[in-house]
């Protein structure tokens, strides 16, 4: 049995309880102050986050409006509830009924159209199927159409006989395979299928090789690699024409690059883009000279002119070298190699830094010669080179 406390002990216990109650009140007040401070800090953090997003030009936090309950069919007025909880919604000035569909922008000529389903191919094969177990005495009573689309992948070989003729001079001339073969022993449709699967559908070479073998195509891994990487001059020409056309139609360019190592060597992929076009170029260098060379790729002729000399003077090239280069102003070089040989001939073979700076000036002036707008604005992340 627990003994009862004495009168002195009871007094001390009451004092202790009173102290605890006072401490509890103080702690509660402290918790309230901390909660208020936490709310203030959260608001401050949100303001700073929005400021960081604005300075870095990132996408702002989406302003997602709360969902609203659709109008009830049993509601006599049929008006949708407003966002503040009221049942009435402000009506449009023209008196038309409120409709959320009216807020949606309707497509026009600038809207990208979704690709529609193509029509069914024409019927090239027909079969007549009779029912199983036709009872004796039955009479034919018409027929019903049931159309099926089929897809067939089948390998075939085409042999071209190249006739040989002997001229009166004793020279033998032979026929030539179609130009569409591009020197390969594989048809144009097969080449197009291989390019589409690898570049358009991201099918790897080993998987594509297995697919072709399953279809009965006799092709080696080396031949497949050659089909994918060689003999595509027409594609490269078209890509360079895209860059030239995009530059002529643009008021600004945006550029960026990324790098990676391949077989122990650094490689860089540069993109030139705006709302009209996108162009990629892969090289082994990352510099302003390389960027200007990529922009100049559509034009094979290089020109040293006044624009280039002014560029070099602006960037601090000494007058000694400017006077030397002015002697060759308006000289046209039919290739970049011809320009490199010219630089060797006039004494810049052992001056790599000076050689690079002069090449930048020549490329800049040559771009102006070919119609590049010198007021073109180029945007980059600061690490990527620009034209200025």
VEXSEDREN-180241 format. One record per residue (C-alpha): z, y, x. Coordinates in Angstrom, 1 decimal. Each point is the difference from the previous one (the first is absolute). Layout:
<atoms>
+--------+--------+--------+
:     zz :     yy :     xx :
+--------+--------+--------+
:      Z :      Y :      X :
...
+--------+--------+--------+
</atoms>
This chain:
<atoms>
+--------+--------+--------+
:     zz :     yy :     xx :
+--------+--------+--------+
:    0.0 :    0.0 :    0.0 :
:   -1.1 :    3.4 :    1.3 :
:    3.0 :    2.4 :    0.3 :
:   -0.2 :    3.3 :   -1.8 :
:   -0.4 :    3.1 :    2.2 :
:    3.1 :    2.2 :    0.3 :
:    0.1 :    3.6 :   -1.1 :
:   -0.9 :    1.3 :    3.4 :
:   -2.9 :   -2.4 :    0.4 :
:   -1.4 :    1.0 :   -3.4 :
:    0.0 :    3.6 :    0.9 :
:   -1.9 :   -0.7 :    3.3 :
:   -2.5 :   -2.2 :   -1.9 :
:   -0.7 :    2.8 :   -2.5 :
:   -0.6 :    2.5 :    2.8 :
:   -2.4 :   -2.5 :    1.6 :
:   -1.9 :   -0.5 :   -3.2 :
:   -0.3 :    3.8 :   -0.5 :
:   -1.4 :    0.3 :    3.6 :
:   -2.6 :   -2.7 :   -0.7 :
:   -1.0 :    1.8 :   -3.2 :
:   -0.4 :    3.2 :    1.9 :
:   -2.2 :   -1.7 :    2.6 :
:   -2.1 :   -1.6 :   -2.7 :
:   -0.7 :    3.4 :   -1.6 :
:   -1.0 :    1.4 :    3.5 :
:   -2.3 :   -2.9 :    0.6 :
:   -1.6 :    0.4 :   -3.4 :
:   -0.6 :    3.7 :    0.7 :
:   -1.5 :   -0.9 :    3.4 :
:   -2.3 :   -2.6 :   -1.6 :
:   -1.3 :    2.7 :   -2.4 :
:   -0.7 :    2.4 :    2.9 :
:   -1.8 :   -2.7 :    2.0 :
:   -2.2 :   -0.8 :   -3.1 :
:   -0.9 :    3.6 :   -0.4 :
:   -0.8 :    0.2 :    3.7 :
:   -2.1 :   -3.1 :   -0.2 :
:   -2.1 :    1.5 :   -2.9 :
:   -0.5 :    3.2 :    2.0 :
:   -1.1 :   -2.0 :    3.1 :
:   -2.4 :   -2.2 :   -2.0 :
:   -1.6 :    3.2 :   -1.4 :
:   -0.3 :    1.4 :    3.5 :
:   -1.5 :   -3.2 :    1.3 :
:   -2.6 :    0.0 :   -2.7 :
:   -1.0 :    3.6 :    0.8 :
:   -0.3 :   -0.8 :    3.7 :
:   -2.1 :   -3.1 :   -0.8 :
:   -2.4 :    2.1 :   -2.1 :
:   -0.2 :    2.5 :    2.8 :
:   -0.9 :   -2.7 :    2.5 :
:   -2.6 :   -1.4 :   -2.3 :
:   -1.6 :    3.4 :   -0.4 :
:    0.0 :    0.7 :    3.8 :
:   -1.5 :   -3.4 :    0.8 :
:   -2.5 :    0.4 :   -2.9 :
:    1.0 :   -3.4 :   -1.4 :
:   -0.4 :   -1.1 :   -3.6 :
:    2.8 :    1.6 :   -2.1 :
:    2.4 :   -2.0 :   -2.0 :
:   -1.8 :   -0.8 :   -3.3 :
:    1.3 :    1.8 :   -3.1 :
:    0.2 :   -2.9 :   -2.4 :
:    0.8 :    1.2 :   -3.5 :
:    2.3 :   -2.1 :   -2.2 :
:   -1.8 :   -2.4 :   -2.4 :
:   -0.1 :    1.1 :   -3.6 :
:    0.3 :   -2.2 :   -3.0 :
:   -3.4 :   -0.3 :   -1.8 :
:   -0.1 :    1.4 :   -3.6 :
:    1.3 :   -2.4 :   -2.7 :
:   -2.6 :   -1.0 :   -2.5 :
:    2.7 :    0.4 :   -2.7 :
:    0.8 :    3.5 :    1.0 :
:   -1.4 :    2.2 :   -2.8 :
:   -1.2 :    2.8 :    2.2 :
:   -1.2 :   -2.3 :    2.8 :
:    0.9 :    2.5 :    2.7 :
:    1.0 :   -1.4 :    3.4 :
:    3.4 :    0.9 :    1.4 :
:    0.1 :    2.7 :    2.7 :
:    1.4 :   -0.4 :    3.5 :
:    3.2 :    1.9 :   -0.9 :
:    0.9 :   -2.5 :   -2.8 :
:   -1.2 :    2.2 :   -2.9 :
:   -2.3 :   -1.6 :   -2.6 :
:   -2.3 :    2.9 :   -0.2 :
:   -2.8 :    0.7 :    2.5 :
:   -1.7 :    3.3 :    0.4 :
:   -3.5 :   -0.2 :   -1.6 :
:   -3.1 :    1.2 :    1.8 :
:   -1.4 :    3.4 :   -0.9 :
:   -3.2 :   -1.4 :   -1.4 :
:    1.9 :   -1.9 :   -2.6 :
:   -1.1 :   -3.5 :    1.2 :
:    2.5 :   -2.8 :   -0.1 :
:    1.9 :   -0.8 :    3.2 :
:   -1.6 :   -2.8 :    2.1 :
:    0.8 :   -1.2 :    3.5 :
:   -3.6 :   -1.0 :    0.4 :
:   -1.0 :    3.6 :   -0.1 :
:    1.9 :    0.6 :    3.3 :
:   -2.1 :   -2.6 :    1.9 :
:   -2.9 :    1.4 :    2.0 :
:   -3.2 :   -1.5 :   -1.4 :
:   -2.5 :   -1.4 :    2.6 :
:   -3.0 :    2.1 :    1.0 :
:   -2.9 :   -0.2 :    2.5 :
:    2.5 :    0.3 :    2.9 :
:    2.2 :   -2.9 :   -1.2 :
:   -0.5 :   -3.2 :    2.0 :
:   -1.5 :   -2.5 :   -2.5 :
:    1.4 :   -3.5 :    0.0 :
:   -2.6 :   -2.6 :    0.7 :
:   -1.1 :   -1.8 :   -3.2 :
:   -0.6 :   -3.7 :   -0.4 :
:   -3.7 :   -0.9 :    0.7 :
:   -2.2 :   -1.6 :   -2.5 :
:   -0.4 :   -3.8 :   -0.1 :
:   -2.8 :   -1.3 :    2.2 :
:   -3.1 :   -1.3 :   -1.8 :
:   -0.1 :   -3.6 :   -1.0 :
:   -1.9 :   -2.0 :    2.6 :
:    0.9 :   -3.5 :   -1.1 :
:    0.4 :   -1.7 :   -3.4 :
:    1.4 :   -3.4 :   -1.1 :
:    0.2 :   -1.5 :   -3.4 :
:    3.2 :   -2.0 :   -0.6 :
:    0.4 :   -2.5 :   -2.9 :
:    3.3 :   -1.1 :   -1.5 :
:    1.5 :   -3.3 :    1.0 :
:   -0.1 :   -2.9 :   -2.5 :
:   -2.4 :    1.5 :   -2.6 :
:    0.4 :   -2.0 :   -3.2 :
:   -3.0 :   -1.8 :   -1.3 :
:   -1.9 :    2.0 :   -2.7 :
:    1.0 :    3.5 :    1.5 :
:   -2.6 :    2.8 :   -0.1 :
:   -0.4 :    2.7 :    2.6 :
:    1.5 :    3.3 :   -1.4 :
:   -0.8 :    2.6 :    2.6 :
:    1.7 :    0.9 :    3.2 :
:    2.5 :    2.5 :    1.4 :
:   -0.3 :    1.9 :    3.2 :
:    2.7 :   -0.3 :    2.7 :
:   -0.8 :    2.1 :    3.1 :
:    1.7 :   -0.7 :    3.4 :
:   -0.3 :    2.2 :    3.1 :
:   -0.1 :   -2.0 :    3.3 :
:    0.3 :    1.1 :    3.6 :
:   -1.7 :   -2.1 :    2.7 :
:    0.4 :    0.2 :    3.8 :
:   -2.6 :   -2.2 :    1.6 :
:   -1.4 :   -0.1 :    3.5 :
:   -3.7 :   -0.4 :    0.6 :
:   -2.3 :    0.2 :    3.0 :
:   -3.2 :    2.0 :    0.1 :
:   -2.6 :   -0.8 :    2.7 :
:   -2.4 :    2.7 :    1.2 :
:   -3.1 :   -1.2 :    1.8 :
:   -0.9 :    2.6 :    2.6 :
:   -3.7 :   -0.2 :    0.5 :
:   -1.3 :    0.3 :    3.6 :
:   -3.4 :    1.5 :    0.7 :
:   -1.9 :    0.0 :    3.3 :
:   -1.9 :    3.3 :    0.6 :
:   -3.3 :    0.1 :    1.8 :
:    1.8 :    1.4 :    3.0 :
:    2.1 :   -3.2 :    0.1 :
:    3.2 :    1.6 :   -1.3 :
:    2.1 :   -1.9 :   -2.6 :
:    1.4 :    2.0 :   -2.9 :
:    2.5 :   -1.3 :   -2.5 :
:    1.3 :    0.9 :   -3.4 :
:    3.4 :    1.6 :   -0.3 :
:    2.9 :   -1.0 :   -2.2 :
:    0.9 :    2.5 :   -2.8 :
:    1.8 :    3.1 :    1.1 :
:    2.7 :   -0.6 :   -2.5 :
:    1.3 :   -2.9 :    2.1 :
:    0.9 :    2.4 :    2.9 :
:   -0.8 :   -2.7 :    2.5 :
:    2.5 :   -2.5 :   -1.5 :
:   -0.7 :   -3.5 :   -1.3 :
:    1.8 :    0.9 :   -3.2 :
:   -1.5 :    1.5 :   -3.1 :
:    0.7 :    3.6 :   -1.2 :
:    2.0 :   -1.2 :   -3.1 :
:    2.2 :   -2.2 :    2.2 :
:    0.6 :    2.9 :    2.4 :
:    0.9 :    2.3 :   -2.9 :
:    2.4 :   -2.6 :   -1.4 :
:    1.7 :   -0.4 :    3.4 :
:    0.4 :    3.8 :    0.5 :
:    1.3 :    0.4 :   -3.5 :
:    2.6 :   -2.8 :    0.3 :
:    1.3 :    1.2 :    3.4 :
:   -0.1 :    3.8 :   -0.3 :
:    0.2 :    0.4 :   -3.8 :
:    2.4 :   -2.8 :   -0.9 :
:    2.0 :   -0.3 :    3.2 :
:   -0.9 :   -3.7 :    0.6 :
:    0.9 :   -0.9 :    3.6 :
:   -2.6 :   -1.6 :    2.2 :
:    1.7 :   -3.5 :    0.1 :
:    0.2 :    0.0 :   -3.8 :
:   -3.5 :    1.2 :   -0.4 :
:   -1.3 :   -2.7 :    2.4 :
:    1.8 :   -2.7 :   -2.1 :
:   -1.6 :    1.5 :   -3.2 :
:   -3.5 :   -0.1 :    1.5 :
:    0.5 :   -3.5 :    1.2 :
:    1.2 :   -1.1 :   -3.4 :
:   -3.2 :    1.5 :   -1.5 :
:   -2.1 :   -1.9 :    2.4 :
:   -1.0 :    2.8 :    2.4 :
:   -0.5 :   -1.2 :    3.6 :
:    1.5 :    2.9 :    2.0 :
:    2.2 :    0.2 :    3.1 :
:    3.0 :    2.3 :    0.5 :
:   -2.0 :    1.9 :    2.7 :
:   -3.0 :    0.5 :   -2.4 :
:    2.4 :    1.2 :   -2.7 :
:    1.5 :    2.5 :    2.4 :
:   -3.4 :    1.3 :    1.1 :
:   -1.0 :    0.5 :   -3.7 :
:    3.2 :    2.0 :   -0.6 :
:   -0.1 :    2.2 :    3.2 :
:   -3.6 :    0.3 :    1.2 :
:   -3.3 :    1.3 :   -1.3 :
:    1.5 :    2.6 :   -2.4 :
:   -1.7 :    3.1 :    1.4 :
:   -1.1 :    1.0 :   -3.5 :
:    3.6 :    0.0 :   -1.3 :
:    1.1 :    2.1 :    3.0 :
:   -2.8 :    2.5 :   -0.6 :
:    0.9 :    0.3 :   -3.6 :
:    3.6 :    0.5 :    0.9 :
:   -0.9 :    2.8 :    2.4 :
:   -2.2 :    1.6 :   -2.6 :
:    2.9 :   -0.1 :   -2.4 :
:    2.1 :    2.0 :    2.5 :
:   -2.8 :    2.6 :    0.6 :
:   -0.5 :    0.5 :   -3.8 :
:    3.7 :    0.2 :   -0.6 :
:    0.4 :    2.7 :    2.7 :
:   -2.9 :    2.1 :   -1.5 :
:    1.6 :   -0.1 :   -3.5 :
:    3.6 :    0.6 :    1.0 :
:    2.1 :    3.1 :    0.5 :
:    2.9 :   -1.8 :    1.8 :
:    0.6 :   -3.3 :    1.7 :
:    3.2 :   -2.1 :    0.3 :
:    0.4 :   -2.3 :    3.0 :
:    2.6 :   -2.6 :    1.1 :
:    0.0 :   -2.9 :    2.4 :
:    1.9 :   -3.2 :    0.8 :
:    0.1 :   -2.1 :    3.0 :
:    0.6 :   -3.7 :    0.9 :
:   -0.5 :   -2.3 :    3.0 :
:   -2.7 :   -2.6 :    0.0 :
:   -0.5 :   -2.4 :    2.9 :
:    2.1 :    2.2 :    2.3 :
:   -1.9 :    3.2 :   -0.8 :
:    1.0 :    2.9 :   -2.2 :
:   -2.2 :    0.7 :   -3.0 :
:    0.0 :    2.9 :   -2.4 :
:   -1.4 :    0.3 :   -3.5 :
:   -0.7 :    3.6 :   -1.2 :
:   -0.6 :    1.0 :   -3.6 :
:   -1.8 :    3.1 :   -1.2 :
:    0.5 :    0.5 :   -3.7 :
:    0.1 :    2.5 :   -2.9 :
:   -0.5 :   -0.3 :   -3.7 :
:   -3.7 :   -0.7 :    0.5 :
:   -0.2 :   -2.8 :    2.6 :
:    1.9 :   -2.1 :    2.4 :
:   -1.2 :   -1.0 :    3.4 :
:    1.5 :   -2.3 :    2.7 :
:   -0.7 :   -0.3 :    3.7 :
:    1.6 :   -2.3 :    2.6 :
:    0.0 :    0.9 :    3.7 :
:    2.1 :   -0.7 :    3.0 :
:    1.1 :    3.6 :    0.5 :
:    2.2 :    2.6 :   -1.8 :
:   -0.9 :    3.6 :    1.0 :
:   -1.7 :    3.1 :   -1.2 :
:   -3.1 :   -1.0 :    2.0 :
:    0.0 :   -3.4 :   -1.8 :
:    0.4 :    1.7 :   -3.4 :
:   -2.9 :    2.4 :    0.6 :
:   -2.1 :   -3.0 :    1.2 :
:    0.7 :   -1.7 :   -3.3 :
:   -1.0 :    3.0 :   -2.0 :
:   -3.2 :    0.3 :    2.1 :
:   -0.9 :   -3.7 :   -0.5 :
:   -2.7 :    0.7 :   -2.7 :
:   -2.0 :    2.2 :    2.4 :
:   -1.3 :   -1.7 :    3.2 :
:   -1.1 :    3.3 :    1.6 :
:    2.6 :    2.0 :    1.9 :
:   -0.4 :    3.7 :    0.7 :
:    1.8 :    2.3 :    2.5 :
:   -0.2 :    3.5 :   -1.6 :
:    1.8 :    3.3 :   -0.5 :
:    2.5 :   -1.4 :   -2.5 :
:    1.1 :   -2.6 :    2.6 :
:    0.3 :    2.6 :    2.7 :
:    2.1 :    2.3 :   -2.2 :
:    2.3 :   -2.9 :   -0.8 :
:    0.5 :   -0.7 :    3.7 :
:    0.7 :    3.6 :    0.7 :
:    2.5 :    0.2 :   -2.8 :
:    1.8 :   -3.1 :    1.4 :
:    0.3 :    1.6 :    3.5 :
:   -2.8 :   -1.5 :    2.0 :
:   -0.5 :    1.9 :    3.2 :
:   -2.9 :    2.4 :    0.3 :
:   -1.3 :   -2.0 :    3.0 :
:   -0.8 :   -3.0 :   -2.1 :
:   -1.1 :    2.2 :   -3.0 :
:   -2.7 :    1.6 :    2.2 :
:   -1.1 :   -3.4 :    1.2 :
:   -0.3 :   -1.4 :   -3.6 :
:   -1.8 :    3.2 :   -1.3 :
:   -3.0 :   -1.0 :    2.2 :
:   -0.5 :   -3.0 :   -2.3 :
:    0.6 :    1.7 :   -3.3 :
:   -2.1 :   -1.4 :   -2.9 :
:   -0.8 :   -3.2 :    2.0 :
:   -0.4 :   -3.0 :   -2.3 :
:    1.3 :   -3.5 :    1.0 :
:   -1.5 :   -2.9 :   -1.8 :
:    3.1 :   -2.2 :    0.3 :
:    3.6 :    0.2 :    1.0 :
:   -0.8 :   -2.0 :    3.1 :
:   -2.5 :    2.7 :    1.0 :
:    2.8 :    2.6 :   -0.3 :
:    2.3 :   -2.2 :    2.2 :
:   -2.7 :   -0.3 :    2.6 :
:   -0.5 :    3.8 :   -0.1 :
:    3.7 :    0.5 :    0.6 :
:   -0.2 :   -2.3 :    3.1 :
:   -3.0 :    1.9 :    1.3 :
:    1.6 :    3.5 :   -0.1 :
:    3.2 :   -1.1 :    1.7 :
:    2.5 :   -1.1 :   -2.6 :
:    0.1 :   -3.7 :    0.8 :
:    3.4 :    0.3 :    1.9 :
:    1.6 :    2.5 :   -2.4 :
:    1.0 :   -2.1 :   -3.1 :
:    2.2 :    2.7 :   -1.6 :
:   -2.6 :    2.8 :    0.4 :
:   -2.7 :   -2.4 :   -1.1 :
:    1.8 :   -0.8 :   -3.2 :
:    0.6 :    3.7 :   -0.8 :
:   -3.7 :    0.8 :    0.5 :
:   -1.1 :   -2.9 :   -2.1 :
:    2.2 :    1.2 :   -2.8 :
:   -1.7 :    3.4 :    0.1 :
:   -3.5 :   -1.5 :    0.1 :
:    0.9 :   -2.3 :   -3.0 :
:    1.4 :    3.0 :   -1.9 :
:   -3.1 :    2.1 :    0.6 :
:   -2.3 :   -2.9 :   -0.8 :
:    1.7 :   -0.5 :   -3.3 :
:   -0.6 :    3.7 :   -0.8 :
:   -3.7 :   -0.5 :    0.9 :
:   -0.3 :   -2.9 :   -2.5 :
:    1.4 :    2.1 :   -2.8 :
:    3.7 :   -0.7 :    0.2 :
:    1.9 :    2.9 :   -1.6 :
:    2.1 :    1.7 :    2.7 :
:    2.4 :    1.2 :   -2.8 :
:    0.6 :   -3.6 :   -1.1 :
:    3.8 :   -0.6 :   -0.5 :
:    1.3 :   -3.2 :    1.5 :
:    3.4 :   -1.4 :   -1.1 :
:    1.9 :   -2.5 :    2.2 :
:    3.6 :   -1.1 :    0.5 :
:    0.3 :    1.8 :    3.3 :
:   -0.4 :   -3.2 :    2.1 :
:   -3.6 :   -0.4 :   -1.0 :
:   -2.6 :    2.2 :    1.7 :
:   -2.0 :    2.6 :   -1.9 :
:   -3.2 :    2.0 :    0.7 :
:    1.5 :    3.3 :    1.0 :
+--------+--------+--------+
</atoms>
